[in-house]
Amino acid sequence: MAGRSHMRLRSITPKPGVSMQALARGFGAPDVYTAGGSGSEAMVNFGAVRASADGEVLGNRDMVTRRARHLVRNNGWAAGAIAKELDAVIGQNFRPLFKPDWKALGLSAQWAAEFKEQVQGLWRSHADDPRMYGDTMRATTLPGLFALAYRTYCIEGEALGVLGWDRRRPTHTTLRVMDPDMLANPAGRSNGPHLRDGVELDGFGIASVYHFLVSHPADPYAGGNSFTTKPMARELRHGRPKVLHYFDINRPGQTRGISRLAPVIEKLKMEDHYSRVELQAAVINAVLAAFIKSPMGPEALDDLFGEGDGTAALTYQAGRSRFYKDHDELRLGGARINTLYPNDEIGVVPTARPAAQFGDFEAAVLRNIASGLGIAYEQLASDWSQTNYSSARAALLEIWRSWVARRIGFAQGFAQPFAMAWLEEMVDRRVIRLPSGAPEFRSNWVAYSRAKWIGPGRGFVDPVKEIQAAALRVALGVSTLEDEAAELTGSDYGDNIDQIGREIAGMPEGVLHPAQESFAKLLGAPGQPGPMNDGSEQ
């Protein structure tokens, strides 16, 4: 028994670094997990690279980014996916609803309401200024800058911005969205322990300095400055942000982001090539739909006219040519009369394009791509033909959770730091005055600038059912009117109430505003049956 046990133990080859004693105790046994062994046919040639977070990203990022940009420029599915997510997550009026944490500050709720109204009004004036003073380059408004930054994040995997300070403008704080290609190591230095593709790390591995190229390395109009870099600290000494850098951190120690399209670029390219081939084949079939077949091929001509000098054959072909030329415009009642030379026939090319399986194959590929991008197939393909109310609502809710998570992440990592810097300026310049005895601003920066960022609403599949559900959530206390307005329509409940108040004041005498009518029915106004009045009293 001892010998057989010894032989069985020696027949197993331990993994490198695993002793026979450890193997005997059950440590390092091979193929315990199929995914870790090579016993399965699928695993034999399944090689996987072991690399650090930056080792994975930095070596591939440049080519992945180029291919992602190419697909978004030239592939309809990729362009549509990015546009749909951008419209749903950010839209054209991405903005904060400031909600100062008055309890943490030890101030009153009334002060918080007044502070919120003032800050909200100042933000609107700055963000929506048609003179575009919020943009360092004066090319778009602040919501437009946030949309541009999020688009860059979707395509290239990271959003990059630099805060500026321009005393010539009514509000000095400005924002410039940067192309991630502008980050580069100074003087062409190689990556090392403290320098990773333009990001300089301190002794704790924290990104502390960013090195920006003066001009894009592929700019033909750079004027010889393509490789000159300028260092910029991540933040000022007191904490005011200077560089905004947002990306998905998939592994600890990651310094740069990578395109969100990376997992599906190969399939997008293959689908694009396949559909292009099918389209070309269909076009060729349409162009060559019909032709004229002559019975007089080379062999028939030899049999008929013999093997002379070919004069008879040439005469025959010339006669056919003259015939079709003479009968080209023969018409009766405006309709062309189709006339063929004796013994000629009409031939038709079979038009079996696109292939019968093309639609199913394309749908399967698009489902894979949609899953990789985190959106619904129906949204990517704009195909709602197989969708009913329940499935449409399920798809909308599923993708909405993902979009809300991305909106929150982008707001916290990119938009909120800019809003904090802007609010700091408003307080420092005494445009906004804190009450006497209020806590010092910079020590409580987060509490003063606390905000909820809102974008486009979720929309409706069945408006009546969803409005009724929203009213029930508010009635049960599981939601608020402010939350419902922001989620369903992307509007500010406070603005809505102010506008409704003005509309009520402008209604003709004796005419109720629709909101008043709804409220009257809810409470059971005198003369109307309702939950508070059975109608017996007049």
N, C-alpha and C positions, 0 to 999 in steps of 0.2 A: 504493500500500500504506500509505504513511504517513497519507494522508487517511482511508482506511477504518479504520485502527487508531484514529485520533483520534476519529472519529465513534462508534466502538463504545465507547470510554472515556467519552465525554460522555453516552451513552445510559443509563449506570448512575448512579443517584442515591446518593451516599454517605450514610452515617448521620451524624447531627449530631455535629460535632466531629472528623470524619474528613476529611482533606484529599484532593484528587485524587491528589497524589503518593503518599500512603500507600495509597490505593485501588489505584493502579497497581502497587505493590509487594506487593499481596495482603492488606493490613491493612484490616479493616472492611468486607470484601465482604458484601453483603446476602444473606440466605437461605442461607448455607452450612449452617447448622443449620435444619432445618425448624421446630424448636421456637422458634427466634429470629426467624423471618420471618413473613410474612403471605401467602405464596403458596398455602398449603393452605387449603381451605375451612374446616377445623376451627379454624385459627389466626386467621382474619380478625377474629372478634369475641371472641377470647380475650384479654381484658385482664387484666393482673396488676399489683398494687400493689407498688411498691418502698418498703419501710419498714425502720426499724431493728428490733432485737429487741423492745425495749419499745414501739416504735410499733405493732408487730403485736399484742402481747399486751394492753397496758394499755387500749387503746381498745375492745377487744372482750370483755375478761375478765368484766365484770360481767354482761352479757346472756348470755354462754355459760354462766356459772355458774348463773344463774337457771333457764335451760332445762334444764341437766343435772340440777339438783335436782328440777325438776318431773317429768322423765322417770323418775328413780329412784323418786320417790314414787308415780307413777301408771302406769308402763309395766312390765309383767311381765318383758320381755326385759332391759331395762336394770337393773332391780332384781336379777334373777337373775344377770346377768353380774358385777355388783359383788359380790354375796354369794359366788359361786363363787370369784372371785379372792381375796377376803378370807380365805375358809376355807382355800384352798390355800397362800397365801403367808404368812399370819400365824397364823391359827387362834386357839385359846384359850389357848395356852401358849408364846407366842413368848418365847424366853429365850436368854441367852448361855452358852456353854461357855468359861469363862476358860482361856486358854492362855498364861501369861506367857512372854515370850521370854527364857528363862533364859540362852541363849547370848549374846544382846546385852547382858544385864545382868552377865554374868560370874559367874553363880551356878550351883548344881548342879541336876541333874535331880530329885534327891530333894527339894530345897527347892521346886522348881516344882510337884511333885505335892502336897506338903503345903499350899502356898499356894493351889493351885487348889481343893482340898477345902474349906479354910476359907472362901474367898471364895464358892464355890458355895453353901455352906450359908447364909451370911449373906444372899446375894442371894435365895435361896428364901424365907427368913423375911420379908424386906422386900417382895418382889414379890407373894407369895401371901397376905399378911396379910389375913384377912377383915375386919379393922377398916379396911382401905383407907387406911392412913397414907401410902402412896406417892403417892396422888392428892391434889393440893392441895385439890380440892373434895370429897374423900372419897366419891366416887360409884362407883368401880370399882378393880380391882387394876391393877398395872402392865401385865400382858399385855392387860387390857381397854383401857388407855390407848393402848397401841401399836396395837391393832386399830382403835380410834376414829381415831387419827391416820392410819393407812393408808387407812381408808375415806374420810376427808376428802381425802387425796391422790388417790385414784381418781376421786372425783366432781368435786372443785374444782381439782385440779391441784397442790395443795401441802399439806403437813402443817406445822402451826405449833404450837409449844409454848413454854412459859415455865417455867423452873426456879425453884422457891421454896425458902425456908429457914425451917423452923418448929421452934424450939427446944423446943416443948412435946411434940413427938413423939419416939418412941424413935430413929428415924432422921430427921435434920433435912431431908435433901434430898427435895424433892417435885417433882412434874411436873403441869402443867396444860395440857391440849390446848386450843388457842384456835381459834375460828372465824376463817378468813381474812378475813371481812368486817370484823373488828375493826381491821385495819390501815387507816389513813387519814392523809392529810396534816393536820397541825395547822392549826387556824383556817381550814379550807377552802382552803388555799393550792393553787395550781396546780402541776402537775408541772414540774420544771425539771432543770438539770444535776445537782443533788445531792439531789433529792427525787423519789421515784417511788412513788406510791400507798402512802404510809406508810413507805417504806424510805429512810433517809437514807444517802447514799454519801459516803465521804471523798474526798480528793483523788486517790486511786488507783482510784476506782470500786468500792471494797469496801463492802459493806453493814456499817455500823458502829452505827447506831441505828435502832430500830423504834418507830414511834409507834402506840400502841394506843388505841382509843376506850374510854372508861370503860364504855360500854354499847353494845349493838347499835343501829345507826341506825334499825332498824325495830321496836325493842322498844316495845310500847305501855305498858310499865310502867317505862320508864327514868327518869321523874321529872325531865325537863328536862336530862339529862346526855348526850343522844344525840351531841353533837358536841364533847364535851370529850375531849382526848387526853392520854396520858401517855407520855413518852419512856422507852425502856428500851435500855440498851447491849447490844450483841450478846454481849459477854463481859466478865468482870471484868478488872482490870488484870493479874493473873497468868495469865490464860487460861482460867479456869473459865467454861464456857458458861452464858449466861443466857437467850438466845433460841435456839430450834431452828427452823430454816426449811429444809424439804426440798422440792424440786421438780425436775422434769426440765429440764435446761438444753439446749434445742434449738439455741440460737444464742449466740455470744459476746455478752456485755453484757446478758443477760436478767436482770431483777430479780425478777419474779413468775412464778408458774406459771399454766398454763391447763388446763382440764378435759381429762382423758384421753378423755372422750366427745365432744369437739369435732368430730372428723372424721366421726362417725356420727350426730350429733344429728338432722340433716335426714332421714336414711333411717329412723331409729327413729321419728320423728314421722310420716313418710309411711306406714310399715308399720302403725303403730298406727291411723292413720285408715282405711286400707284394710281391715284386719281388723275394725275396729269397724263399718264399713259392711256388710261381708259378714255379720257376726253379726246386725246389725239386720234385714237383708233375710231371713235365715233365720228369725228370730223372727216377723217379720210373716207369712211364708209359713206357719209352723206355726200361728199364730193364725187365719189365714184359710184353713185347709186345705180346708174344705167349706162349701157354702152351698146354699140352696134356690132353684131357678130357677122363676119363675112364667111361664106362657105368656101371661099377660094383662098385657101392657104397655100404655102409653097408647094406641097406635094400635089394638091389638086390642080394647081396651075401647070405643073410639069406633065401631069397625065393628060390635061386638056390640050395644051399647046405644044407639047413635045419639048425637047431639049435644044431648041434653037437659040437664037441670040437674045431672047427675052423680049423682043419687040411686041409680041402679042400680049404678054403679061402686062407690060407697061401700058399698052393701049387700053386693056381692060380696067386697070386701076385709074387711068386718067378719065375714062368714061364714068366711073363711079364718082369721082371727085366733082366732075361737071354736073352730074345729076343732083347731088346734094346741095351744090351751090345754087343751081337753078330752082330747086324746090324749097329753098330756105324760107321764103316769104309767101308761100302758097297758103291763103286763108279763105275761109268761108264764114260770112257773118261775124267777122272779127276773131274767129277761132282758127288757130293754125291747124292745117291738115297734115298729119304725119304720114309721109310717104317714104317707103324704103325701096332701095334698088332691088331688082329681082334676086330672090333667094337670100337676101340679108335678113337678119333677125335681131330683135331687141333682147339684150341680156341684162339681168339685174343682179347686183352684188348683195348677198345676204347681210342684213344690218343687225346682227346680234350683239350690239354694243349699246350701253355698257353690259358687261357680263352679268349673268343672272344673279350671281352671288355677290356682286359689288356692293349693293346696299347693305346687306347683312354684315359683310366684312367691315365696311366703313363704320357702321354703327358700333360694332364690337371694339374697333380701334378707338373710336371717340369716347366710348365709355371708359376705357383704360386711361385715356388722356385726361378726361374730366375728373376721374378719381385721383390721379396724380396731382392735378391742379387744385383739388379741393372744391370743385363746383359740381353741380348736377349735370348729367348728360343732356337733359332737356334744355338747359340754359346754354350749354356749349353749342349744341347742334340746332338750337331754336326749333326743336321738334317736340311738339306737344300733342301729336296725333294719337298717341297711345296713353294719354293721361286723363284721369278724371279728377274730381274735386279732392278726393281723399289723398290720392297719390301726389297731386300737385302740391297740396298743403304740406304733406310729409316731406317732400323734397325741399320745399321752401324753408321749412323749419330747420331741417338738417343743415342746409347750407348757411342759413342765417346765423346759427350758433358759431360757425367757423368765421363768418364775416365780422360778427361782433367782436370775437376774440382778436382778429387781426386789427380791427379799428382801435380797440383798447390798447393793444401792443404798440401800434404806430403812434397813437396819441401820447402815450407815456414816454416812449423813447425818442420822439422827434418833435411833436407839436407842443407838448406841455413845457419842455425846457425853454422854448422860445417865448411862450406866453409868460412864464415866470420872469424872464429877462425884460420883457416889455412892461410888466407890472412893476418891476423894480424901478424902471425909469420913471413911471408915472408917480410913484411914491417919492423918489429922490428929488424930482423936480417940483414936488408939492402940487401937482395937478390933482392928485388924490391925497387928501389929508386924513390921517388917522386920528381918532378921538384922543382926548387928553387921557393919559394914563394907560393907553393901549400898549401891548407888548411890542418890543422892538421888531422892526420888519424883518431884517435879515436873519435874525435868530429864529423867526417863525415863518420863514419864506413859504414853506410848503402849506401851512395852514391858511395863510392869507390868499394864496393863489390856487387853492384846491378848485378843480373844475371837472365837469363831465362833458366830454366831447361828443357832439352829435353830427350825423351826416344824413344821407337820404333815409327815408322811412322804409320799413319792410314791405309796404304795399299790401294789397288785398287780393285774395283769390275769390272770396265771397264777402263783399263789404258789409252787408247786413249782419251776417253771422259773426263776423270778427269784431264789429263795433259793439254788438250785444255782449260778446265774451269780454271785451275790454271793460264795459260798464260793470259787468259782474265781478271782475277782478278788483276794480276800484271799490265796489260796494263791500266786498269781503275783506278789504284791507291788505290784499296781497300785492297791490300795485298802487300807483298814484296817477293822477291826471297828468302830471308833468312827464312821468315815465311813458305813459301810453301815447301822449302826443309826440314825444321824441321817437318812439319805436315805430309807430304806425305811419306817421306822416313826415317825420323828421323836422317838426316844427317846435317852437318854444312856447310852452303853455302860458308863460307870463305874457308874451307878446299877443297870444291869442285872446287872453282875457282883456287886455288893454284895448284891443281892436273891437272886441264884442261890446265893451262898455261904450266906445265911441259910436258904434252902430246903433245901440239901444237909444242913446241920447238923440240920434238923428232920425228915429222912427216917427212917422206921423202920429198925432194924438189918437189914442184908442187902438192903435195897432201894435201887437206884440211882436217882438223879435222871435225868430224860431227857437233860440235858446231859452227865452222866457216861457214860450209855449210848452216846451219839453219839461221845464222845471215845474210849471203849473200842473201839468198832468201827473208828474211824479209825486207832488205833494198833495194833489187833490184840491185844487183851487175851488173857492165857493162857486157853486153852480155846476161843477163838473165832477163826475164820479172819479174816485181815485182811492189810493190806499189810506188816506187820512180823512176821506169824506165819502159817505155812501150816497150822497146826492139828495138826502131827505131834507136838508136845510137849504134855504134859498138866501 
